[in-house]
Amino acid sequence: MKINWKQKLSSRKFWLTLVGFISSFAIAFHVDPGSTERITAILCQAVL
């Protein structure tokens, strides 16, 4: 079974999951909430 990376990397669901993962780490490491919000907004805008 071979993974089709081109299809995976073009998936919005994959990128939004990655954004959620990054946001969770930012919150866990006590990054300023304003910065976390801005980072999440920028990444979501880039994906959509």
Residue pairs with C-beta under 8 A, 6 or more apart in sequence:
8 14
12 47
12 48
15 43
15 47
16 44
16 47
19 40
19 43
19 44
19 47
22 39
22 40
22 43
23 36
23 39
23 40
26 35
26 36
26 39
27 36
